[in-house]
Amino acid sequence: MKGRKFKVTDHELVPKHEVVPIEEAIKIIKELGVRLDQLPYMKASDPVAREIGAKPGDLVRIVRKSPTAGKVVVYRYVIAG
């Protein structure tokens, strides 16, 4: 594997992460009836956040597979750190 960099998001246990565009983030926050700072945090230094290019102030959508619910969508607010 010399010369190849390991991508955290390629691992089977890491769910899909994506930065939500600002226009969509505004709609999501309004639908949920919360402020960004009321969501769970994700540090900008998190390996997945760094890999997807998430910056402080971004909203990240995480889509997980669930044996009981099928697909679960959660959001994280990116903070400095």
Backbone as CSV, one residue per row, in Angstrom:
resi,resn,N_x,N_y,N_z,CA_x,CA_y,CA_z,C_x,C_y,C_z
1,MET,0.813,-1.195,0.000,0.000,0.000,0.000,0.855,1.258,0.000
2,LYS,2.091,1.126,-0.370,2.989,2.268,-0.376,2.502,3.307,-1.383
3,GLY,2.471,4.567,-0.950,2.048,5.633,-1.824,0.546,5.889,-1.828
4,ARG,-0.230,4.976,-1.253,-1.682,5.157,-1.185,-2.071,5.660,0.187
5,LYS,-2.890,6.686,0.215,-3.345,7.229,1.491,-4.672,6.574,1.881
6,PHE,-4.792,6.200,3.137,-6.022,5.588,3.640,-7.115,6.646,3.745
7,LYS,-8.301,6.341,3.211,-9.449,7.230,3.317,-10.396,6.667,4.378
8,VAL,-10.663,7.464,5.389,-11.538,7.052,6.489,-12.919,6.682,5.958
9,THR,-13.411,7.434,4.986,-14.772,7.209,4.479,-14.905,5.922,3.664
10,ASP,-13.783,5.295,3.309,-13.844,4.023,2.591,-14.127,2.839,3.518
11,HIS,-13.991,3.054,4.828,-14.203,1.956,5.771,-15.686,1.622,5.870
12,GLU,-16.002,0.346,5.925,-17.398,-0.104,5.932,-18.192,0.345,7.155
13,LEU,-17.519,0.657,8.251,-18.231,1.070,9.465,-18.449,2.584,9.555
14,VAL,-17.893,3.341,8.609,-18.075,4.791,8.608,-19.259,5.120,7.701
15,PRO,-20.328,5.704,8.278,-21.500,6.026,7.450,-21.197,7.179,6.493
16,LYS,-22.082,7.391,5.547,-21.910,8.462,4.561,-22.045,9.820,5.248
17,HIS,-21.064,10.697,5.020,-21.073,12.064,5.541,-21.038,13.013,4.350
18,GLU,-21.786,14.117,4.438,-21.712,15.134,3.391,-22.018,16.508,3.970
19,VAL,-21.330,17.513,3.441,-21.588,18.893,3.843,-22.863,19.332,3.129
20,VAL,-23.784,19.903,3.899,-25.063,20.360,3.351,-24.881,21.782,2.811
21,PRO,-25.309,22.044,1.561,-25.233,23.412,1.028,-26.026,24.374,1.916
22,ILE,-25.570,25.633,2.012,-26.147,26.605,2.941,-27.652,26.797,2.740
23,GLU,-28.123,26.843,1.488,-29.551,27.042,1.241,-30.364,25.881,1.823
24,GLU,-29.866,24.680,1.621,-30.546,23.491,2.145,-30.456,23.440,3.667
25,ALA,-29.313,23.857,4.210,-29.124,23.862,5.669,-30.142,24.779,6.337
26,ILE,-30.392,25.925,5.742,-31.370,26.868,6.294,-32.754,26.235,6.328
27,LYS,-33.135,25.546,5.244,-34.438,24.879,5.192,-34.535,23.767,6.240
28,ILE,-33.469,22.994,6.390,-33.470,21.885,7.357,-33.629,22.415,8.781
29,ILE,-32.879,23.467,9.109,-32.940,24.045,10.455,-34.354,24.563,10.748
30,LYS,-34.970,25.203,9.757,-36.343,25.698,9.940,-37.315,24.538,10.143
31,GLU,-37.167,23.468,9.339,-38.050,22.301,9.471,-37.906,21.636,10.832
32,LEU,-36.665,21.555,11.314,-36.423,20.918,12.614,-36.809,21.825,13.776
33,GLY,-36.886,23.132,13.527,-37.253,24.076,14.575,-36.168,24.235,15.631
34,VAL,-34.897,24.177,15.191,-33.767,24.325,16.118,-32.777,25.338,15.570
35,ARG,-31.847,25.759,16.420,-30.716,26.574,15.991,-29.542,25.634,15.744
36,LEU,-28.619,26.055,14.905,-27.449,25.220,14.614,-26.718,24.799,15.883
37,ASP,-26.581,25.739,16.828,-25.829,25.426,18.053,-26.566,24.461,18.980
38,GLN,-27.800,24.096,18.645,-28.539,23.116,19.438,-28.334,21.687,18.923
39,LEU,-27.679,21.565,17.769,-27.398,20.245,17.207,-26.138,19.666,17.836
40,PRO,-25.970,18.350,17.764,-24.707,17.758,18.236,-23.547,18.329,17.419
41,TYR,-22.396,18.462,18.064,-21.230,19.052,17.415,-20.343,18.010,16.760
42,MET,-19.577,18.461,15.786,-18.516,17.679,15.160,-17.341,18.649,15.022
43,LYS,-16.199,18.293,15.555,-15.033,19.176,15.453,-14.488,19.178,14.032
44,ALA,-14.004,20.328,13.600,-13.419,20.451,12.262,-12.186,19.567,12.120
45,SER,-11.583,19.189,13.254,-10.392,18.336,13.228,-10.740,16.847,13.147
46,ASP,-12.037,16.518,13.213,-12.466,15.123,13.082,-11.952,14.591,11.740
47,PRO,-11.419,13.375,11.704,-10.875,12.848,10.448,-11.862,12.864,9.277
48,VAL,-13.120,12.553,9.531,-14.103,12.566,8.452,-14.393,14.005,8.026
49,ALA,-14.518,14.923,8.989,-14.763,16.335,8.664,-13.636,16.873,7.787
50,ARG,-12.406,16.545,8.131,-11.262,17.000,7.335,-11.312,16.397,5.935
51,GLU,-11.677,15.132,5.855,-11.705,14.446,4.560,-12.772,15.016,3.619
52,ILE,-13.935,15.396,4.166,-15.000,15.926,3.309,-14.930,17.444,3.163
53,GLY,-13.967,18.069,3.829,-13.775,19.513,3.698,-14.732,20.347,4.518
54,ALA,-15.254,19.800,5.607,-16.184,20.543,6.467,-15.429,21.586,7.282
55,LYS,-15.980,22.788,7.326,-15.376,23.909,8.048,-16.310,24.332,9.190
56,PRO,-15.766,25.023,10.218,-16.637,25.508,11.298,-17.801,26.323,10.732
57,GLY,-18.991,26.027,11.233,-20.199,26.689,10.759,-20.987,25.858,9.763
58,ASP,-20.375,24.800,9.228,-21.064,23.930,8.265,-22.022,22.976,8.972
59,LEU,-22.999,22.506,8.208,-23.905,21.465,8.668,-23.545,20.200,7.897
60,VAL,-23.352,19.103,8.614,-22.987,17.833,7.987,-24.143,16.856,8.151
61,ARG,-24.523,16.223,7.044,-25.564,15.194,7.058,-24.871,13.834,7.121
62,ILE,-25.331,12.987,8.042,-24.790,11.640,8.180,-25.936,10.666,7.942
63,VAL,-25.738,9.762,6.985,-26.766,8.779,6.654,-26.257,7.412,7.095
64,ARG,-26.944,6.839,8.078,-26.560,5.541,8.642,-27.552,4.467,8.236
65,LYS,-27.047,3.263,8.085,-27.927,2.114,7.868,-28.310,1.563,9.238
66,SER,-29.580,1.228,9.394,-30.071,0.701,10.657,-30.834,-0.593,10.400
67,PRO,-30.544,-1.639,11.178,-31.262,-2.904,10.981,-32.754,-2.793,11.292
68,THR,-33.125,-1.851,12.148,-34.533,-1.720,12.513,-35.245,-0.592,11.783
69,ALA,-34.552,0.524,11.548,-35.198,1.680,10.918,-34.891,1.794,9.427
70,GLY,-33.988,0.979,8.926,-33.619,1.056,7.517,-32.530,2.084,7.288
71,LYS,-32.920,3.348,7.181,-31.964,4.436,6.964,-32.252,5.534,7.972
72,VAL,-31.215,6.034,8.637,-31.367,7.091,9.627,-30.501,8.269,9.201
73,VAL,-31.094,9.460,9.169,-30.363,10.668,8.809,-30.217,11.533,10.055
74,VAL,-28.976,11.905,10.362,-28.699,12.785,11.501,-27.831,13.936,11.006
75,TYR,-27.781,15.001,11.788,-27.016,16.186,11.415,-26.045,16.547,12.516
76,ARG,-24.907,17.122,12.115,-23.905,17.609,13.058,-23.512,19.016,12.642
77,TYR,-23.299,19.884,13.634,-22.843,21.256,13.423,-21.332,21.270,13.626
78,VAL,-20.594,21.733,12.641,-19.128,21.718,12.711,-18.637,22.926,13.488
79,ILE,-17.794,22.654,14.491,-17.192,23.700,15.315,-15.674,23.653,15.165
80,ALA,-15.017,24.722,15.574,-13.550,24.759,15.536,-12.999,23.766,16.542
81,GLY,-11.830,23.289,16.244,-11.196,22.381,17.193,-10.583,21.189,16.531
